[in-house]
Amino acid sequence: MSQGVIDLAVTRDEKFLYVQNGTSGTVDSFRIGRNGSLTKVTTASGLPPFAESGMEGMVAV
């Protein structure tokens, strides 16, 4: 479950959404369906939570 969402990024081809969760120190990735629906693909964990390091924002390329 996403906690403390602080940033979102969509890939250039608009097929994936990345959600940075500052409270839990994770990034969730979702596949964007043709109708705009989201399907969770994976979660990257182990990032420093916001309270400890000031983690804020992602760079979208």
C-alpha distance matrix in Angstrom:
0.0 3.8 6.3 10.0 10.4 14.0 15.1 15.0 17.6 19.0 21.4 25.0 25.3 22.3 20.8 17.5 15.1 13.5 11.0 11.6 9.5 12.4 11.2 9.3 11.8 9.9 10.6 8.8 11.7 12.5 15.9 17.6 19.8 23.3 22.4 19.5 16.9 13.8 13.0 10.3 12.7 11.3 9.5 12.2 12.0 14.9 15.4 16.9 14.8 16.5 18.4 20.2 21.3 20.9 18.5 18.5 18.6 18.9 22.1 22.1 25.0
3.8 0.0 3.8 6.8 6.6 10.2 11.4 11.7 14.5 16.5 19.1 22.7 23.4 20.5 19.5 16.1 13.0 11.1 8.0 8.3 6.1 9.3 8.8 7.7 9.8 8.1 8.4 7.3 10.5 11.7 15.4 16.7 19.4 22.8 22.0 18.7 16.6 13.5 13.5 10.9 13.2 11.7 9.5 11.5 11.4 14.1 13.7 14.9 12.7 13.7 16.0 18.1 18.7 17.9 15.4 15.0 15.0 15.6 18.9 19.1 22.2
6.3 3.8 0.0 3.8 5.7 9.1 11.4 12.9 16.1 18.7 21.5 25.0 26.1 23.2 22.6 19.1 15.8 13.5 9.9 8.9 5.5 7.2 5.7 5.8 8.7 8.6 10.0 10.2 13.7 15.2 18.9 20.1 22.9 26.1 25.2 21.7 19.9 17.0 17.3 14.7 16.7 14.9 12.1 13.2 12.2 14.0 13.2 13.4 10.4 11.1 12.8 15.3 16.4 15.5 13.6 13.5 14.4 15.8 19.4 20.3 23.7
10.0 6.8 3.8 0.0 3.8 6.1 9.3 11.6 15.2 18.2 21.2 24.5 26.1 23.3 23.2 19.8 16.2 13.7 9.9 8.1 5.0 5.2 4.7 7.0 8.9 9.7 10.8 11.8 15.1 16.8 20.4 21.1 24.2 27.1 26.2 22.6 21.4 18.6 19.5 17.1 19.0 17.2 14.3 14.8 13.8 15.0 13.3 12.8 9.6 8.9 10.8 13.8 14.5 12.8 11.3 10.7 11.9 14.1 17.7 19.0 22.6
10.4 6.6 5.7 3.8 0.0 3.8 6.0 7.9 11.5 14.5 17.7 20.8 22.5 19.6 19.8 16.4 12.8 10.5 6.7 5.7 4.3 6.1 7.6 9.0 9.8 9.4 9.2 9.9 12.6 14.0 17.5 18.0 21.2 23.9 23.1 19.4 18.6 16.0 17.2 15.2 17.0 15.8 13.3 13.9 13.9 15.7 13.6 13.9 11.3 10.5 13.3 15.8 15.7 13.6 11.4 9.8 9.8 11.5 14.9 15.7 19.3
14.0 10.2 9.1 6.1 3.8 0.0 3.8 7.2 10.6 14.1 17.2 20.0 22.2 19.7 20.5 17.2 13.5 11.0 7.8 5.9 5.9 6.0 8.7 10.8 10.6 10.8 10.2 11.9 14.1 15.9 19.1 19.4 22.9 25.3 24.8 21.0 20.8 18.3 19.7 17.8 19.2 17.8 15.3 15.1 15.2 16.4 13.6 13.4 11.2 9.4 12.5 14.8 13.9 11.3 9.1 6.6 6.6 9.1 12.5 13.8 17.6
15.1 11.4 11.4 9.3 6.0 3.8 0.0 3.8 6.9 10.5 13.5 16.2 18.6 16.2 17.2 14.1 10.6 8.3 6.0 5.2 7.4 8.5 11.7 13.0 12.0 11.2 9.5 10.8 12.2 13.8 16.7 16.8 20.4 22.6 22.5 18.7 18.9 16.5 18.1 16.4 17.5 16.6 14.6 14.5 15.4 17.0 14.2 14.8 13.4 12.0 15.5 17.3 15.8 13.3 10.4 7.5 5.4 6.6 9.5 10.2 14.0
15.0 11.7 12.9 11.6 7.9 7.2 3.8 0.0 3.8 6.9 10.2 13.1 15.1 12.5 13.5 10.6 7.0 5.6 4.7 6.3 9.2 11.4 14.4 14.9 14.0 12.2 9.4 9.7 9.9 10.9 13.3 13.1 16.8 18.9 19.0 15.2 15.6 13.4 15.2 14.1 15.1 15.0 13.8 14.3 16.0 18.2 15.9 17.3 16.2 15.4 18.9 20.6 19.0 16.8 13.7 11.0 8.2 7.6 9.5 8.8 12.3
17.6 14.5 16.1 15.2 11.5 10.6 6.9 3.8 0.0 3.8 6.6 9.4 11.7 9.6 11.0 8.4 5.7 5.2 6.7 8.6 12.1 14.2 17.5 17.6 16.1 13.9 10.5 10.7 9.6 10.5 12.1 11.9 15.6 17.5 18.3 14.8 15.7 13.5 15.2 14.4 14.7 15.0 14.5 14.6 17.1 19.3 17.0 18.9 18.5 17.9 21.7 22.8 20.9 18.8 15.5 12.9 9.5 7.4 7.9 5.8 8.9
19.0 16.5 18.7 18.2 14.5 14.1 10.5 6.9 3.8 0.0 3.8 6.5 8.1 5.8 7.5 5.7 4.5 6.3 9.0 11.7 15.1 17.7 20.7 20.4 19.1 16.4 12.8 11.9 9.7 9.5 9.9 9.2 12.7 14.2 15.4 12.2 13.6 11.9 13.7 13.7 13.9 15.1 15.5 16.2 19.1 21.7 19.9 22.1 21.9 21.5 25.3 26.4 24.5 22.6 19.1 16.7 13.2 10.8 10.5 7.4 9.0
21.4 19.1 21.5 21.2 17.7 17.2 13.5 10.2 6.6 3.8 0.0 3.8 5.4 5.1 6.4 5.6 6.6 8.2 11.6 14.0 17.6 20.1 23.2 22.6 20.8 18.0 14.2 13.5 10.7 10.7 10.1 10.0 13.2 14.4 16.5 13.9 15.3 13.7 14.8 14.9 14.1 15.4 16.3 16.7 19.9 22.5 20.8 23.4 23.7 23.7 27.5 28.2 26.0 24.5 20.9 18.8 15.2 12.1 10.9 7.3 7.3
25.0 22.7 25.0 24.5 20.8 20.0 16.2 13.1 9.4 6.5 3.8 0.0 3.8 5.3 7.9 8.7 10.1 12.0 15.2 17.4 21.1 23.3 26.6 26.2 24.3 21.6 17.9 17.3 14.4 14.1 12.9 12.1 14.6 14.9 17.2 15.1 17.2 16.3 17.8 18.3 17.5 19.1 20.1 20.3 23.6 26.0 24.2 26.7 27.0 26.8 30.6 31.2 28.8 27.1 23.6 21.3 17.6 14.6 12.5 8.7 7.5
25.3 23.4 26.1 26.1 22.5 22.2 18.6 15.1 11.7 8.1 5.4 3.8 0.0 3.8 5.5 7.9 10.4 13.1 16.5 19.2 22.7 25.4 28.3 27.6 26.0 22.9 19.2 17.8 14.5 13.4 11.2 10.2 12.1 12.0 14.9 13.4 15.5 14.9 16.2 17.3 16.4 18.6 20.4 21.1 24.6 27.3 26.0 28.7 29.1 29.1 32.9 33.6 31.5 29.9 26.3 24.1 20.5 17.5 15.8 12.1 10.9
22.3 20.5 23.2 23.3 19.6 19.7 16.2 12.5 9.6 5.8 5.1 5.3 3.8 0.0 3.8 5.8 7.6 10.9 13.9 17.1 20.3 23.2 25.9 25.3 24.1 21.1 17.3 15.6 12.5 10.8 9.0 7.2 9.5 9.8 12.0 10.0 12.1 11.7 13.5 14.8 14.7 17.1 18.7 19.9 23.2 26.2 24.8 27.4 27.3 27.2 30.9 32.0 30.2 28.4 24.9 22.5 19.0 16.4 15.5 11.9 11.9
20.8 19.5 22.6 23.2 19.8 20.5 17.2 13.5 11.0 7.5 6.4 7.9 5.5 3.8 0.0 3.8 7.1 10.4 13.6 16.9 19.9 23.1 25.6 24.5 23.4 20.0 16.3 14.1 10.5 8.5 5.8 5.1 7.4 8.7 11.4 9.6 10.7 9.8 10.7 12.1 11.6 14.3 16.5 18.0 21.6 24.8 23.9 26.8 26.9 27.3 31.0 32.0 30.3 28.9 25.3 23.4 20.1 17.4 16.8 13.5 13.5
17.5 16.1 19.1 19.8 16.4 17.2 14.1 10.6 8.4 5.7 5.6 8.7 7.9 5.8 3.8 0.0 3.8 6.7 10.0 13.3 16.2 19.4 21.9 20.7 19.6 16.2 12.5 10.4 6.9 5.5 4.6 5.4 8.9 11.3 13.2 10.6 10.9 8.7 9.3 9.6 9.2 11.3 13.0 14.4 17.9 21.1 20.2 23.1 23.1 23.7 27.3 28.2 26.7 25.4 21.7 20.0 17.0 14.3 14.4 11.5 12.2
15.1 13.0 15.8 16.2 12.8 13.5 10.6 7.0 5.7 4.5 6.6 10.1 10.4 7.6 7.1 3.8 0.0 3.8 6.6 10.0 12.9 16.1 18.6 17.8 16.9 13.8 10.1 8.2 5.7 5.1 6.5 6.8 10.6 13.2 14.1 10.8 10.9 8.3 9.6 9.3 9.8 11.1 11.8 13.2 16.3 19.3 18.1 20.6 20.2 20.5 24.1 25.3 23.9 22.4 18.8 16.9 14.0 11.9 12.7 10.4 12.2
13.5 11.1 13.5 13.7 10.5 11.0 8.3 5.6 5.2 6.3 8.2 12.0 13.1 10.9 10.4 6.7 3.8 0.0 3.8 6.6 9.8 12.8 15.4 14.6 13.3 10.3 6.6 5.7 4.6 6.4 9.1 10.3 14.1 16.9 17.7 14.3 14.0 10.9 11.5 9.8 10.0 9.9 9.5 10.2 13.0 15.8 14.3 16.8 16.6 17.0 20.6 21.7 20.2 18.9 15.3 13.7 11.1 9.0 10.6 9.3 11.7
11.0 8.0 9.9 9.9 6.7 7.8 6.0 4.7 6.7 9.0 11.6 15.2 16.5 13.9 13.6 10.0 6.6 3.8 0.0 3.8 6.4 9.6 12.0 11.6 10.9 8.3 5.4 5.1 6.4 8.3 11.6 12.6 16.2 19.1 19.2 15.5 14.9 11.7 12.6 10.5 11.6 10.8 9.3 10.2 12.0 14.7 13.0 14.9 13.9 14.1 17.6 19.1 18.1 16.6 13.2 11.6 9.8 9.0 11.6 11.3 14.4
11.6 8.3 8.9 8.1 5.7 5.9 5.2 6.3 8.6 11.7 14.0 17.4 19.2 17.1 16.9 13.3 10.0 6.6 3.8 0.0 3.8 6.2 9.2 9.1 7.7 6.2 4.5 6.6 9.0 11.6 15.1 16.3 19.9 22.8 23.0 19.3 18.6 15.4 16.0 13.4 14.1 12.4 9.8 9.5 10.3 12.2 9.9 11.4 10.3 10.5 14.1 15.3 14.3 12.9 9.4 8.3 7.3 7.3 10.7 11.7 15.0
9.5 6.1 5.5 5.0 4.3 5.9 7.4 9.2 12.1 15.1 17.6 21.1 22.7 20.3 19.9 16.2 12.9 9.8 6.4 3.8 0.0 3.8 5.7 5.7 5.8 5.3 5.9 7.8 11.1 13.5 17.2 18.6 21.9 25.0 24.8 21.1 20.0 16.7 17.1 14.3 15.4 13.3 10.2 10.2 9.8 11.4 9.5 10.2 8.1 8.5 11.6 13.4 13.2 12.1 9.3 9.1 9.5 10.5 14.2 15.4 18.7
12.4 9.3 7.2 5.2 6.1 6.0 8.5 11.4 14.2 17.7 20.1 23.3 25.4 23.2 23.1 19.4 16.1 12.8 9.6 6.2 3.8 0.0 3.8 5.7 5.2 7.0 8.6 11.3 14.5 17.2 20.8 22.1 25.5 28.5 28.3 24.5 23.6 20.5 20.9 18.0 18.9 16.5 13.2 12.3 11.0 11.4 8.8 8.1 5.4 4.8 8.0 10.0 9.8 8.6 6.4 6.9 8.7 10.8 14.6 16.6 20.0
11.2 8.8 5.7 4.7 7.6 8.7 11.7 14.4 17.5 20.7 23.2 26.6 28.3 25.9 25.6 21.9 18.6 15.4 12.0 9.2 5.7 3.8 0.0 3.8 5.7 8.1 10.7 12.7 16.4 18.8 22.6 24.0 27.2 30.3 29.8 26.2 24.8 21.6 21.8 18.9 20.0 17.5 14.0 13.6 11.5 11.7 10.1 8.9 5.3 5.7 7.2 9.7 11.0 10.4 9.3 10.3 12.5 14.6 18.3 20.2 23.6
9.3 7.7 5.8 7.0 9.0 10.8 13.0 14.9 17.6 20.4 22.6 26.2 27.6 25.3 24.5 20.7 17.8 14.6 11.6 9.1 5.7 5.7 3.8 0.0 3.8 5.6 8.9 10.7 14.5 17.2 21.0 22.8 26.0 29.4 29.0 25.6 23.8 20.4 20.0 16.7 17.5 14.6 11.0 10.6 8.2 8.8 8.2 8.2 5.7 8.0 9.7 11.0 12.3 12.6 10.8 12.3 13.9 15.1 18.7 20.4 23.5
11.8 9.8 8.7 8.9 9.8 10.6 12.0 14.0 16.1 19.1 20.8 24.3 26.0 24.1 23.4 19.6 16.9 13.3 10.9 7.7 5.8 5.2 5.7 3.8 0.0 3.8 7.2 10.1 13.6 16.8 20.5 22.6 25.9 29.3 29.4 25.9 24.4 20.9 20.4 17.0 17.1 14.0 10.2 8.6 6.3 6.3 4.6 5.2 4.2 7.0 9.5 9.8 10.1 10.7 8.2 10.2 11.7 12.5 15.9 17.9 20.8
9.9 8.1 8.6 9.7 9.4 10.8 11.2 12.2 13.9 16.4 18.0 21.6 22.9 21.1 20.0 16.2 13.8 10.3 8.3 6.2 5.3 7.0 8.1 5.6 3.8 0.0 3.8 6.5 9.9 13.2 16.8 19.1 22.5 25.9 26.2 22.8 21.2 17.6 16.8 13.4 13.3 10.3 6.6 5.5 4.5 6.7 5.9 8.3 7.9 10.3 13.2 13.6 13.4 13.6 10.5 11.6 11.9 11.7 15.0 16.2 18.9
10.6 8.4 10.0 10.8 9.2 10.2 9.5 9.4 10.5 12.8 14.2 17.9 19.2 17.3 16.3 12.5 10.1 6.6 5.4 4.5 5.9 8.6 10.7 8.9 7.2 3.8 0.0 3.8 6.6 10.1 13.5 15.8 19.2 22.5 23.1 19.7 18.4 14.8 14.3 11.1 10.9 8.5 5.6 5.1 6.7 9.5 8.3 11.1 11.0 12.5 15.8 16.4 15.6 15.2 11.6 11.7 10.8 9.7 12.5 13.1 15.7
8.8 7.3 10.2 11.8 9.9 11.9 10.8 9.7 10.7 11.9 13.5 17.3 17.8 15.6 14.1 10.4 8.2 5.7 5.1 6.6 7.8 11.3 12.7 10.7 10.1 6.5 3.8 0.0 3.8 6.7 10.4 12.8 16.0 19.4 19.9 16.7 15.0 11.3 10.5 7.4 7.7 6.0 4.4 6.4 8.7 12.1 11.8 14.6 14.1 15.6 18.8 19.7 19.2 18.7 15.2 14.8 13.5 12.2 14.7 14.3 16.7
11.7 10.5 13.7 15.1 12.6 14.1 12.2 9.9 9.6 9.7 10.7 14.4 14.5 12.5 10.5 6.9 5.7 4.6 6.4 9.0 11.1 14.5 16.4 14.5 13.6 9.9 6.6 3.8 0.0 3.8 7.0 9.7 13.0 16.4 17.3 14.4 13.0 9.4 8.5 6.0 5.5 5.5 6.2 8.2 11.4 14.9 14.5 17.6 17.5 18.8 22.2 23.0 22.1 21.4 17.7 17.0 14.9 12.9 14.5 13.2 15.0
12.5 11.7 15.2 16.8 14.0 15.9 13.8 10.9 10.5 9.5 10.7 14.1 13.4 10.8 8.5 5.5 5.1 6.4 8.3 11.6 13.5 17.2 18.8 17.2 16.8 13.2 10.1 6.7 3.8 0.0 3.8 6.3 9.3 12.9 13.7 10.9 9.3 5.7 5.2 4.3 5.2 7.4 9.2 11.8 14.9 18.5 18.2 21.1 20.7 21.7 25.1 26.2 25.4 24.5 20.9 19.7 17.4 15.5 16.8 14.8 16.4
15.9 15.4 18.9 20.4 17.5 19.1 16.7 13.3 12.1 9.9 10.1 12.9 11.2 9.0 5.8 4.6 6.5 9.1 11.6 15.1 17.2 20.8 22.6 21.0 20.5 16.8 13.5 10.4 7.0 3.8 0.0 3.8 6.3 9.8 11.3 9.3 8.1 5.6 5.1 6.4 6.5 9.7 12.3 14.8 18.1 21.7 21.5 24.6 24.3 25.3 28.7 29.8 28.8 27.8 24.1 22.8 20.2 17.8 18.5 15.9 16.8
17.6 16.7 20.1 21.1 18.0 19.4 16.8 13.1 11.9 9.2 10.0 12.1 10.2 7.2 5.1 5.4 6.8 10.3 12.6 16.3 18.6 22.1 24.0 22.8 22.6 19.1 15.8 12.8 9.7 6.3 3.8 0.0 3.8 6.8 8.0 5.7 5.8 4.9 6.7 9.0 10.1 13.2 15.4 17.9 21.1 24.6 24.0 26.7 26.1 26.7 30.1 31.5 30.4 29.0 25.5 23.6 20.7 18.7 19.1 16.2 17.1
19.8 19.4 22.9 24.2 21.2 22.9 20.4 16.8 15.6 12.7 13.2 14.6 12.1 9.5 7.4 8.9 10.6 14.1 16.2 19.9 21.9 25.5 27.2 26.0 25.9 22.5 19.2 16.0 13.0 9.3 6.3 3.8 0.0 3.8 5.4 5.0 4.9 6.1 7.6 10.9 12.1 15.7 18.3 21.0 24.2 27.8 27.4 30.2 29.6 30.2 33.5 35.0 34.1 32.7 29.2 27.3 24.5 22.5 22.8 19.7 20.4
23.3 22.8 26.1 27.1 23.9 25.3 22.6 18.9 17.5 14.2 14.4 14.9 12.0 9.8 8.7 11.3 13.2 16.9 19.1 22.8 25.0 28.5 30.3 29.4 29.3 25.9 22.5 19.4 16.4 12.9 9.8 6.8 3.8 0.0 3.8 5.5 7.2 9.5 11.4 14.7 15.8 19.3 21.9 24.5 27.7 31.3 30.7 33.5 32.8 33.1 36.5 38.1 37.0 35.3 31.9 29.7 26.7 24.7 24.6 21.2 21.6
22.4 22.0 25.2 26.2 23.1 24.8 22.5 19.0 18.3 15.4 16.5 17.2 14.9 12.0 11.4 13.2 14.1 17.7 19.2 23.0 24.8 28.3 29.8 29.0 29.4 26.2 23.1 19.9 17.3 13.7 11.3 8.0 5.4 3.8 0.0 3.8 5.6 9.0 11.6 15.1 17.0 20.4 22.6 25.5 28.4 32.0 31.4 33.9 32.8 33.0 36.2 38.1 37.2 35.4 32.1 29.8 27.1 25.5 25.8 22.7 23.6
19.5 18.7 21.7 22.6 19.4 21.0 18.7 15.2 14.8 12.2 13.9 15.1 13.4 10.0 9.6 10.6 10.8 14.3 15.5 19.3 21.1 24.5 26.2 25.6 25.9 22.8 19.7 16.7 14.4 10.9 9.3 5.7 5.0 5.5 3.8 0.0 3.8 6.5 9.8 12.8 15.0 18.0 19.8 22.5 25.4 28.8 28.0 30.3 29.2 29.2 32.5 34.4 33.5 31.6 28.4 26.1 23.3 21.9 22.5 19.5 20.8
16.9 16.6 19.9 21.4 18.6 20.8 18.9 15.6 15.7 13.6 15.3 17.2 15.5 12.1 10.7 10.9 10.9 14.0 14.9 18.6 20.0 23.6 24.8 23.8 24.4 21.2 18.4 15.0 13.0 9.3 8.1 5.8 4.9 7.2 5.6 3.8 0.0 3.8 6.8 10.1 12.7 15.8 17.7 20.8 23.5 27.1 26.7 29.1 27.9 28.4 31.4 33.4 32.8 31.2 28.0 26.0 23.7 22.3 23.3 20.8 22.3
13.8 13.5 17.0 18.6 16.0 18.3 16.5 13.4 13.5 11.9 13.7 16.3 14.9 11.7 9.8 8.7 8.3 10.9 11.7 15.4 16.7 20.5 21.6 20.4 20.9 17.6 14.8 11.3 9.4 5.7 5.6 4.9 6.1 9.5 9.0 6.5 3.8 0.0 3.8 6.5 9.2 12.1 13.9 17.0 19.7 23.3 23.1 25.6 24.5 25.2 28.3 30.1 29.5 28.2 24.9 23.2 21.0 19.6 20.9 18.6 20.3
13.0 13.5 17.3 19.5 17.2 19.7 18.1 15.2 15.2 13.7 14.8 17.8 16.2 13.5 10.7 9.3 9.6 11.5 12.6 16.0 17.1 20.9 21.8 20.0 20.4 16.8 14.3 10.5 8.5 5.2 5.1 6.7 7.6 11.4 11.6 9.8 6.8 3.8 0.0 3.8 6.3 9.5 12.0 15.4 18.1 21.9 22.2 25.0 24.3 25.6 28.6 30.0 29.6 28.7 25.3 24.2 22.2 20.5 21.9 19.8 21.2
10.3 10.9 14.7 17.1 15.2 17.8 16.4 14.1 14.4 13.7 14.9 18.3 17.3 14.8 12.1 9.6 9.3 9.8 10.5 13.4 14.3 18.0 18.9 16.7 17.0 13.4 11.1 7.4 6.0 4.3 6.4 9.0 10.9 14.7 15.1 12.8 10.1 6.5 3.8 0.0 3.8 6.0 8.3 11.8 14.4 18.2 18.7 21.6 21.0 22.6 25.5 26.7 26.5 25.9 22.5 21.8 20.1 18.5 20.3 18.7 20.4
12.7 13.2 16.7 19.0 17.0 19.2 17.5 15.1 14.7 13.9 14.1 17.5 16.4 14.7 11.6 9.2 9.8 10.0 11.6 14.1 15.4 18.9 20.0 17.5 17.1 13.3 10.9 7.7 5.5 5.2 6.5 10.1 12.1 15.8 17.0 15.0 12.7 9.2 6.3 3.8 0.0 3.8 7.3 10.2 13.4 17.1 17.8 21.2 21.2 23.1 26.2 26.9 26.3 26.1 22.5 22.2 20.3 18.2 19.6 18.0 19.2
11.3 11.7 14.9 17.2 15.8 17.8 16.6 15.0 15.0 15.1 15.4 19.1 18.6 17.1 14.3 11.3 11.1 9.9 10.8 12.4 13.3 16.5 17.5 14.6 14.0 10.3 8.5 6.0 5.5 7.4 9.7 13.2 15.7 19.3 20.4 18.0 15.8 12.1 9.5 6.0 3.8 0.0 3.8 6.7 9.7 13.4 14.5 17.9 18.2 20.4 23.4 23.7 23.3 23.5 20.0 20.2 18.8 16.9 18.7 17.9 19.2
9.5 9.5 12.1 14.3 13.3 15.3 14.6 13.8 14.5 15.5 16.3 20.1 20.4 18.7 16.5 13.0 11.8 9.5 9.3 9.8 10.2 13.2 14.0 11.0 10.2 6.6 5.6 4.4 6.2 9.2 12.3 15.4 18.3 21.9 22.6 19.8 17.7 13.9 12.0 8.3 7.3 3.8 0.0 3.8 6.2 10.0 11.0 14.2 14.4 16.8 19.7 20.0 19.8 20.1 16.7 17.2 16.4 15.0 17.3 17.2 19.1
12.2 11.5 13.2 14.8 13.9 15.1 14.5 14.3 14.6 16.2 16.7 20.3 21.1 19.9 18.0 14.4 13.2 10.2 10.2 9.5 10.2 12.3 13.6 10.6 8.6 5.5 5.1 6.4 8.2 11.8 14.8 17.9 21.0 24.5 25.5 22.5 20.8 17.0 15.4 11.8 10.2 6.7 3.8 0.0 3.8 7.1 7.9 11.5 12.6 15.2 18.1 17.8 17.2 17.9 14.5 15.5 15.0 13.4 15.6 16.2 17.9
12.0 11.4 12.2 13.8 13.9 15.2 15.4 16.0 17.1 19.1 19.9 23.6 24.6 23.2 21.6 17.9 16.3 13.0 12.0 10.3 9.8 11.0 11.5 8.2 6.3 4.5 6.7 8.7 11.4 14.9 18.1 21.1 24.2 27.7 28.4 25.4 23.5 19.7 18.1 14.4 13.4 9.7 6.2 3.8 0.0 3.8 5.6 8.9 10.0 13.1 15.5 15.0 15.0 16.2 13.3 15.1 15.5 14.6 17.4 18.6 20.6
14.9 14.1 14.0 15.0 15.7 16.4 17.0 18.2 19.3 21.7 22.5 26.0 27.3 26.2 24.8 21.1 19.3 15.8 14.7 12.2 11.4 11.4 11.7 8.8 6.3 6.7 9.5 12.1 14.9 18.5 21.7 24.6 27.8 31.3 32.0 28.8 27.1 23.3 21.9 18.2 17.1 13.4 10.0 7.1 3.8 0.0 3.8 6.5 8.6 12.1 13.9 12.6 12.6 14.6 12.2 14.9 15.9 15.5 18.2 20.1 22.1
15.4 13.7 13.2 13.3 13.6 13.6 14.2 15.9 17.0 19.9 20.8 24.2 26.0 24.8 23.9 20.2 18.1 14.3 13.0 9.9 9.5 8.8 10.1 8.2 4.6 5.9 8.3 11.8 14.5 18.2 21.5 24.0 27.4 30.7 31.4 28.0 26.7 23.1 22.2 18.7 17.8 14.5 11.0 7.9 5.6 3.8 0.0 3.8 6.3 9.2 11.6 10.3 9.6 11.2 8.6 11.2 12.4 12.3 15.2 17.4 19.7
16.9 14.9 13.4 12.8 13.9 13.4 14.8 17.3 18.9 22.1 23.4 26.7 28.7 27.4 26.8 23.1 20.6 16.8 14.9 11.4 10.2 8.1 8.9 8.2 5.2 8.3 11.1 14.6 17.6 21.1 24.6 26.7 30.2 33.5 33.9 30.3 29.1 25.6 25.0 21.6 21.2 17.9 14.2 11.5 8.9 6.5 3.8 0.0 3.8 6.5 8.3 6.6 6.2 8.4 6.8 10.3 12.5 13.4 16.5 19.3 21.8
14.8 12.7 10.4 9.6 11.3 11.2 13.4 16.2 18.5 21.9 23.7 27.0 29.1 27.3 26.9 23.1 20.2 16.6 13.9 10.3 8.1 5.4 5.3 5.7 4.2 7.9 11.0 14.1 17.5 20.7 24.3 26.1 29.6 32.8 32.8 29.2 27.9 24.5 24.3 21.0 21.2 18.2 14.4 12.6 10.0 8.6 6.3 3.8 0.0 3.8 5.6 5.7 6.6 7.6 6.5 9.4 12.1 13.8 17.3 19.8 22.8
16.5 13.7 11.1 8.9 10.5 9.4 12.0 15.4 17.9 21.5 23.7 26.8 29.1 27.2 27.3 23.7 20.5 17.0 14.1 10.5 8.5 4.8 5.7 8.0 7.0 10.3 12.5 15.6 18.8 21.7 25.3 26.7 30.2 33.1 33.0 29.2 28.4 25.2 25.6 22.6 23.1 20.4 16.8 15.2 13.1 12.1 9.2 6.5 3.8 0.0 3.8 5.5 5.6 4.7 4.7 6.9 10.3 12.9 16.4 19.1 22.4
18.4 16.0 12.8 10.8 13.3 12.5 15.5 18.9 21.7 25.3 27.5 30.6 32.9 30.9 31.0 27.3 24.1 20.6 17.6 14.1 11.6 8.0 7.2 9.7 9.5 13.2 15.8 18.8 22.2 25.1 28.7 30.1 33.5 36.5 36.2 32.5 31.4 28.3 28.6 25.5 26.2 23.4 19.7 18.1 15.5 13.9 11.6 8.3 5.6 3.8 0.0 3.8 6.1 6.2 7.9 10.3 13.8 16.6 20.0 22.9 26.1
20.2 18.1 15.3 13.8 15.8 14.8 17.3 20.6 22.8 26.4 28.2 31.2 33.6 32.0 32.0 28.2 25.3 21.7 19.1 15.3 13.4 10.0 9.7 11.0 9.8 13.6 16.4 19.7 23.0 26.2 29.8 31.5 35.0 38.1 38.1 34.4 33.4 30.1 30.0 26.7 26.9 23.7 20.0 17.8 15.0 12.6 10.3 6.6 5.7 5.5 3.8 0.0 3.8 6.2 8.0 11.3 14.8 17.0 20.2 23.3 26.2
21.3 18.7 16.4 14.5 15.7 13.9 15.8 19.0 20.9 24.5 26.0 28.8 31.5 30.2 30.3 26.7 23.9 20.2 18.1 14.3 13.2 9.8 11.0 12.3 10.1 13.4 15.6 19.2 22.1 25.4 28.8 30.4 34.1 37.0 37.2 33.5 32.8 29.5 29.6 26.5 26.3 23.3 19.8 17.2 15.0 12.6 9.6 6.2 6.6 5.6 6.1 3.8 0.0 3.8 5.5 9.0 12.3 14.4 17.2 20.6 23.3
20.9 17.9 15.5 12.8 13.6 11.3 13.3 16.8 18.8 22.6 24.5 27.1 29.9 28.4 28.9 25.4 22.4 18.9 16.6 12.9 12.1 8.6 10.4 12.6 10.7 13.6 15.2 18.7 21.4 24.5 27.8 29.0 32.7 35.3 35.4 31.6 31.2 28.2 28.7 25.9 26.1 23.5 20.1 17.9 16.2 14.6 11.2 8.4 7.6 4.7 6.2 6.2 3.8 0.0 3.8 6.1 9.8 12.5 15.4 18.7 21.7
18.5 15.4 13.6 11.3 11.4 9.1 10.4 13.7 15.5 19.1 20.9 23.6 26.3 24.9 25.3 21.7 18.8 15.3 13.2 9.4 9.3 6.4 9.3 10.8 8.2 10.5 11.6 15.2 17.7 20.9 24.1 25.5 29.2 31.9 32.1 28.4 28.0 24.9 25.3 22.5 22.5 20.0 16.7 14.5 13.3 12.2 8.6 6.8 6.5 4.7 7.9 8.0 5.5 3.8 0.0 3.8 6.9 9.2 12.3 15.5 18.5
18.5 15.0 13.5 10.7 9.8 6.6 7.5 11.0 12.9 16.7 18.8 21.3 24.1 22.5 23.4 20.0 16.9 13.7 11.6 8.3 9.1 6.9 10.3 12.3 10.2 11.6 11.7 14.8 17.0 19.7 22.8 23.6 27.3 29.7 29.8 26.1 26.0 23.2 24.2 21.8 22.2 20.2 17.2 15.5 15.1 14.9 11.2 10.3 9.4 6.9 10.3 11.3 9.0 6.1 3.8 0.0 3.8 7.1 10.2 13.2 16.5
18.6 15.0 14.4 11.9 9.8 6.6 5.4 8.2 9.5 13.2 15.2 17.6 20.5 19.0 20.1 17.0 14.0 11.1 9.8 7.3 9.5 8.7 12.5 13.9 11.7 11.9 10.8 13.5 14.9 17.4 20.2 20.7 24.5 26.7 27.1 23.3 23.7 21.0 22.2 20.1 20.3 18.8 16.4 15.0 15.5 15.9 12.4 12.5 12.1 10.3 13.8 14.8 12.3 9.8 6.9 3.8 0.0 3.8 6.9 9.5 13.0
18.9 15.6 15.8 14.1 11.5 9.1 6.6 7.6 7.4 10.8 12.1 14.6 17.5 16.4 17.4 14.3 11.9 9.0 9.0 7.3 10.5 10.8 14.6 15.1 12.5 11.7 9.7 12.2 12.9 15.5 17.8 18.7 22.5 24.7 25.5 21.9 22.3 19.6 20.5 18.5 18.2 16.9 15.0 13.4 14.6 15.5 12.3 13.4 13.8 12.9 16.6 17.0 14.4 12.5 9.2 7.1 3.8 0.0 3.8 6.3 9.6
22.1 18.9 19.4 17.7 14.9 12.5 9.5 9.5 7.9 10.5 10.9 12.5 15.8 15.5 16.8 14.4 12.7 10.6 11.6 10.7 14.2 14.6 18.3 18.7 15.9 15.0 12.5 14.7 14.5 16.8 18.5 19.1 22.8 24.6 25.8 22.5 23.3 20.9 21.9 20.3 19.6 18.7 17.3 15.6 17.4 18.2 15.2 16.5 17.3 16.4 20.0 20.2 17.2 15.4 12.3 10.2 6.9 3.8 0.0 3.8 6.4
22.1 19.1 20.3 19.0 15.7 13.8 10.2 8.8 5.8 7.4 7.3 8.7 12.1 11.9 13.5 11.5 10.4 9.3 11.3 11.7 15.4 16.6 20.2 20.4 17.9 16.2 13.1 14.3 13.2 14.8 15.9 16.2 19.7 21.2 22.7 19.5 20.8 18.6 19.8 18.7 18.0 17.9 17.2 16.2 18.6 20.1 17.4 19.3 19.8 19.1 22.9 23.3 20.6 18.7 15.5 13.2 9.5 6.3 3.8 0.0 3.8
25.0 22.2 23.7 22.6 19.3 17.6 14.0 12.3 8.9 9.0 7.3 7.5 10.9 11.9 13.5 12.2 12.2 11.7 14.4 15.0 18.7 20.0 23.6 23.5 20.8 18.9 15.7 16.7 15.0 16.4 16.8 17.1 20.4 21.6 23.6 20.8 22.3 20.3 21.2 20.4 19.2 19.2 19.1 17.9 20.6 22.1 19.7 21.8 22.8 22.4 26.1 26.2 23.3 21.7 18.5 16.5 13.0 9.6 6.4 3.8 0.0
